[in-house]
C-alpha cells in the first residue's frame, strides 16, 4: 500500500510518495543498523558485492539483510549485470519514504491536486512541468516514401498520460516532423511513429538498437537479440540520449505499422516502469519490443505485451 506524505512549510506544501508498512515484521526487517545503512545506499541501484565493499562487511551479512528487505517488499530487484562469468543482481528501494499507521489512527479527507511523480519521467517532466516536444508525422504525403502519418491519434492518449505528471500545459508541446528545425532537435523529444511516416525517426533509425528494416519488408530488427519481428502489431519503445544535444533525452514509440505504434503507446501507458528495466539481452539499454492484441474482437488494438 502506498500514499503521499505532505510536508507543510511556511510558503508551500511539498509531497513525496510513501510506502505504508502494515505488518510488524516488515519494520523489523529494517530495524538492524546494517539494514538501515543498506537502505541509505540503495537510493540508487546497488549489488550486494558493492554494498559489502562500501560498508566493509562480509557479503553473507549483506545477502541476509537484502533477502529480508526484499521479502518485506521494501526493496526490489531492478536489473542484472554480467560480472566475471556470474550474474550480479541490483536492488533499489521501492519508495523514498516509509511509514505506518498506528492502531486507531485518525484519517482526514482532503482534496489533493499534486501531479503524479515518477523519477523515470525525468528529464521529460521536471518538477511537474513539461520539458519535451512531441514529434508526430505529418498527415500529408511527405518524405521519400510519400507517406501520410496516422500516428498522431496515438499522441492523444499519450498526451493525457503525460499530463497526469504535470501541473498543466502552458504552451503547445508538439510539432509535425516536417516542422522540426535544427534548434528543435536539441530538446528532450518524444517521437511517435516509424521511419516511413516520421522523418525524425528516419534520421536516427539506423543508429538505434531496435529499428525498422527499410530496405527489406519493414520488419522490426533488434540488434540486441538478433531477432526480426514481422507482425504488423509489433512495436518498440526506446529511451536514450539525444544524439543532437548532450544532456538531453529522446523517447521513440514506433511500430511496423500504425497498430504497432498504438501497441507501443498502450504499453507505455499501462506498464511504464517495465520500459526502464532495460532489454532482457542488455539491461543497460532501455529498448523494448511489444506486440498489440485485440482482446475484445472489435478490430482495435486494446492491449499490448512485452516480447523483448
Buried (B, 14 or more C-beta within 10 A) or exposed (E): EEBEBEEEEEEEEEBEBBBBBEEEEBBEBBEBEBBEBBBEBBEEBBBBBBBBEEBEBEEEBBBBBBEBBBEBBBBBBBBBBEEEEEEBBBBBBBBEBBEBEEEEEEEEEEEEEEBBBEEEBBEBBBEEEBBBBBBBBBBEEBBEBEBEBBBBBBBEBBBEBBBEBBEEEEEEBBBBBBEBEEEBBBBBBBBBBBBBBBBBBBBBBEEBBBBBBBEEEBBBBBBBBEBEBEBBBBBBBBBBEBEBBEEBBBBBBBBBBBBBBBBBBBBBBEBBEBBBBBBBBBBEBBBBBBBBEEEEEEEEBBBBEBBB
